[in-house]
């Protein structure tokens, strides 16, 4: 079954339709931006673990600027304000420079 993009009218690639059955736009017309990832080390002592943090391009650029050795600041990931029952080890997180 061919599905056409509602913005440009071009056919949406069949693999995109398979992955996202409800998609209405092609990749070129999509407003969803790319995401970047960084690895983090969390915890202390014997209770440390590695994790991957996904972020938008804007968040990643902010992170890169903050990691500059000239600034000498560390990055801290703080959990967003959500109910304790909804919180998990995966996030959500915001990037914040330590003062």
Backbone as CSV, one residue per row, in Angstrom:
resi,resn,N_x,N_y,N_z,CA_x,CA_y,CA_z,C_x,C_y,C_z
1,UNK,0.835,-1.186,0.000,0.000,0.000,0.000,0.879,1.249,0.000
2,UNK,0.698,2.124,-0.957,1.455,3.363,-1.059,0.798,4.437,-0.206
3,UNK,1.629,5.151,0.553,1.144,6.258,1.366,1.881,7.504,0.907
4,UNK,1.142,8.564,0.618,1.739,9.808,0.160,1.809,10.812,1.299
5,UNK,2.851,11.625,1.274,3.073,12.679,2.267,1.982,13.748,2.126
6,UNK,1.419,14.181,3.246,0.363,15.194,3.199,0.923,16.583,2.911
7,UNK,2.245,16.781,3.093,2.831,18.103,2.835,3.307,18.252,1.393
8,UNK,4.099,17.280,0.907,4.691,17.423,-0.426,4.044,16.517,-1.475
9,UNK,3.283,15.525,-1.043,2.610,14.635,-1.975,3.448,13.470,-2.481
10,UNK,4.736,13.446,-2.129,5.609,12.348,-2.548,5.272,11.079,-1.772
11,UNK,5.625,9.941,-2.350,5.388,8.672,-1.669,6.308,8.539,-0.453
12,UNK,5.751,8.116,0.663,6.532,7.865,1.874,7.166,6.492,1.725
13,UNK,8.461,6.417,2.026,9.198,5.161,1.879,8.485,4.046,2.649
14,UNK,8.326,2.868,2.049,7.598,1.762,2.691,8.174,1.344,4.048
15,UNK,9.498,1.444,4.225,10.076,1.077,5.525,9.699,2.086,6.608
16,UNK,9.554,3.363,6.227,9.093,4.371,7.199,7.653,4.071,7.601
17,UNK,6.832,3.716,6.635,5.431,3.383,6.930,5.365,2.138,7.811
18,UNK,6.253,1.169,7.560,6.272,-0.041,8.374,6.675,0.284,9.815
19,UNK,7.688,1.151,9.982,8.160,1.513,11.320,7.187,2.445,12.032
20,UNK,6.558,3.342,11.278,5.622,4.322,11.839,4.314,4.251,11.062
21,UNK,3.473,3.277,11.373,2.254,3.059,10.575,1.322,4.262,10.486
22,UNK,1.337,5.137,11.471,0.432,6.290,11.468,1.064,7.547,10.892
23,UNK,2.274,7.423,10.308,2.954,8.608,9.790,2.182,9.221,8.628
24,UNK,2.216,10.535,8.560,1.516,11.246,7.504,2.480,12.053,6.637
25,UNK,3.756,12.150,7.085,4.733,12.944,6.343,5.994,12.126,6.059
26,UNK,6.698,12.494,5.004,7.952,11.829,4.652,9.079,12.354,5.543
27,UNK,10.244,11.753,5.418,11.393,12.155,6.232,11.749,13.613,5.977
28,UNK,11.737,14.032,4.716,12.116,15.409,4.386,11.156,16.446,4.954
29,UNK,9.907,16.100,5.122,8.908,17.041,5.638,8.721,16.935,7.151
30,UNK,9.320,15.945,7.767,9.159,15.741,9.201,9.763,16.901,9.987
31,UNK,9.097,17.302,11.051,9.606,18.382,11.903,10.396,17.841,13.092
32,UNK,10.473,16.540,13.230,11.231,15.943,14.319,12.708,16.020,13.978
33,UNK,13.483,16.625,14.865,14.910,16.776,14.621,15.691,15.558,15.069
34,UNK,16.969,15.588,14.768,17.837,14.494,15.174,18.176,14.604,16.649
35,UNK,18.532,13.491,17.229,18.938,13.451,18.622,20.392,13.029,18.699
36,UNK,21.085,13.486,19.731,22.466,13.107,19.987,22.476,12.354,21.310
37,UNK,23.543,11.622,21.554,23.650,10.860,22.798,25.040,11.023,23.390
38,UNK,25.092,11.015,24.705,26.361,10.999,25.422,26.272,9.910,26.479
39,UNK,27.402,9.374,26.871,27.407,8.402,27.961,27.738,9.124,29.251
40,UNK,27.133,8.689,30.331,27.395,9.268,31.643,27.719,8.155,32.618
41,UNK,28.467,8.506,33.645,28.752,7.598,34.749,27.991,8.151,35.940
42,UNK,27.160,7.330,36.555,26.289,7.766,37.645,26.606,6.990,38.913
43,UNK,26.209,7.537,40.043,26.402,6.875,41.321,27.771,7.157,41.913
44,UNK,28.057,6.459,43.003,29.322,6.639,43.714,29.840,5.302,44.197
45,UNK,31.145,5.213,44.321,31.776,4.020,44.892,31.427,2.758,44.128
46,UNK,31.010,1.733,44.887,30.658,0.448,44.290,29.303,0.466,43.587
47,UNK,28.583,1.552,43.705,27.236,1.644,43.125,27.231,2.607,41.944
48,UNK,28.116,2.359,40.983,28.154,3.197,39.787,27.629,2.417,38.592
49,UNK,27.114,3.150,37.634,26.631,2.538,36.398,26.787,3.537,35.260
50,UNK,26.908,3.019,34.062,26.971,3.838,32.857,25.573,3.938,32.269
51,UNK,25.301,5.078,31.685,23.996,5.296,31.078,24.183,6.126,29.817
52,UNK,23.181,6.148,28.979,23.189,6.965,27.769,22.112,8.028,27.924
53,UNK,22.482,9.278,27.678,21.535,10.382,27.734,21.257,10.853,26.315
54,UNK,19.999,10.821,25.905,19.594,11.327,24.597,19.194,12.783,24.749
55,UNK,19.585,13.600,23.784,19.248,15.022,23.853,19.065,15.587,22.452
56,UNK,18.333,16.684,22.388,18.130,17.349,21.104,19.432,17.997,20.671
57,UNK,19.492,18.433,19.438,20.697,19.091,18.932,21.032,20.334,19.752
58,UNK,20.006,21.092,20.153,20.231,22.303,20.950,20.806,21.947,22.322
59,UNK,20.262,20.916,22.953,20.779,20.488,24.252,22.217,19.997,24.127
60,UNK,22.515,19.271,23.050,23.866,18.758,22.850,24.857,19.901,22.642
61,UNK,24.474,20.899,21.862,25.353,22.053,21.650,25.614,22.779,22.964
62,UNK,24.589,22.923,23.790,24.749,23.533,25.108,25.700,22.708,25.965
63,UNK,25.547,21.403,25.914,26.421,20.497,26.652,27.863,20.646,26.183
64,UNK,28.075,20.695,24.873,29.422,20.828,24.324,30.059,22.135,24.775
65,UNK,29.311,23.227,24.764,29.846,24.516,25.223,30.198,24.458,26.703
66,UNK,29.368,23.787,27.482,29.586,23.692,28.927,30.774,22.813,29.271
67,UNK,31.092,21.844,28.426,32.198,20.936,28.680,33.549,21.547,28.324
68,UNK,33.551,22.760,27.830,34.799,23.412,27.445,35.743,23.491,28.635
69,UNK,37.009,23.061,28.479,37.950,23.095,29.593,38.223,24.513,30.067
70,UNK,37.996,25.496,29.222,38.244,26.886,29.613,37.279,27.331,30.699
71,UNK,36.080,26.797,30.680,35.080,27.202,31.662,35.312,26.537,33.013
72,UNK,35.878,25.337,33.001,36.166,24.639,34.248,34.948,24.244,35.054
73,UNK,33.817,24.104,34.402,32.597,23.725,35.110,32.235,22.296,34.775
74,UNK,31.599,21.626,35.710,31.111,20.274,35.479,29.633,20.330,35.131
75,UNK,29.192,19.317,34.429,27.778,19.216,34.055,27.087,18.272,35.023
76,UNK,25.913,18.654,35.438,25.125,17.820,36.332,23.772,17.586,35.681
77,UNK,23.301,16.346,35.699,21.988,16.022,35.170,21.009,15.982,36.333
78,UNK,20.013,16.827,36.282,18.985,16.859,37.319,17.695,16.305,36.764
79,UNK,16.999,15.526,37.566,15.703,15.015,37.152,14.708,16.159,37.062
80,UNK,13.814,16.084,36.096,12.742,17.063,36.003,11.766,16.856,37.149
81,UNK,10.987,17.881,37.437,9.995,17.775,38.502,8.849,16.887,38.047
82,UNK,8.857,15.645,38.523,7.790,14.701,38.225,7.463,13.947,39.498
83,UNK,6.347,13.289,39.498,5.946,12.515,40.654,6.966,11.408,40.925
84,UNK,7.245,11.129,42.207,8.210,10.088,42.562,7.833,8.736,41.976
85,UNK,6.541,8.439,41.886,6.104,7.156,41.345,6.440,7.019,39.862
86,UNK,6.539,8.167,39.152,6.794,8.136,37.718,8.279,8.210,37.379
87,UNK,9.125,8.453,38.370,10.549,8.626,38.130,11.212,7.273,37.890
88,UNK,12.198,7.243,37.005,12.960,6.028,36.772,14.424,6.381,36.573
89,UNK,15.284,5.402,36.474,16.711,5.654,36.329,17.072,6.205,34.955
90,UNK,16.194,6.107,34.000,16.487,6.531,32.645,16.242,8.023,32.431
91,UNK,15.538,8.687,33.283,15.280,10.111,33.068,13.867,10.443,33.478
92,UNK,13.302,11.506,33.071,13.868,12.507,32.189,14.865,13.402,32.922
93,UNK,15.794,13.997,32.190,16.833,14.812,32.769,16.897,16.165,32.093
94,UNK,17.453,17.132,32.819,17.807,18.420,32.228,19.286,18.629,32.507
95,UNK,19.943,19.362,31.647,21.365,19.652,31.811,21.491,20.969,32.575
96,UNK,22.328,20.972,33.596,22.486,22.162,34.407,23.964,22.299,34.768
97,UNK,24.502,23.500,34.626,25.885,23.722,35.014,25.944,23.879,36.524
98,UNK,26.956,23.255,37.134,27.145,23.448,38.566,27.730,24.822,38.800
99,UNK,27.307,25.459,39.868,27.803,26.799,40.177,28.976,26.761,41.100
